[in-house]
Amino acid sequence: MNKEEIHDFIRQNPMLQLATVNDEGHPRTRTVMLHGIENGSVLFHTGNFKTLYNELKADGRIEFSTYNAESFTEVRVSGIAEEIDDDQLRETVINAPGKDYLKPTIALKGKEAIRIFRITDCQALVWTMASNHDYPKTRVSI
């Protein structure tokens, strides 16, 4: 896959399994939902009251994967998560279709609790059943 195909794959499979490292050096994963891809950066959000937020602020190195079961294709992306402090973007995220689940958090914690991150320096690796035994794997800058 080339850069554009990888971007399309991520958009079509927006549930990302995001890996971070906790304060004791142990890996942690959780599912986050893609907000979008802008200027080559993957965007997602979390709450500033969550462990994920603290892990990202302490060490922005991440990797995420997304998978399509029909094609047996996985894309893994490593990069650096950087917080974006932009009220207009926060409003865009909060008001995006399908984001009604944020309303209880906003009611309880306020809009400022929603924090947006961009993943930069993205390197993608595409895995399929057909390429399972091919080594070394090739990474693509996205």
Order of alpha helices (4+ residues) and beta strands (2+ residues): alpha-beta-beta-beta-alpha-beta-beta-alpha-alpha-beta-beta
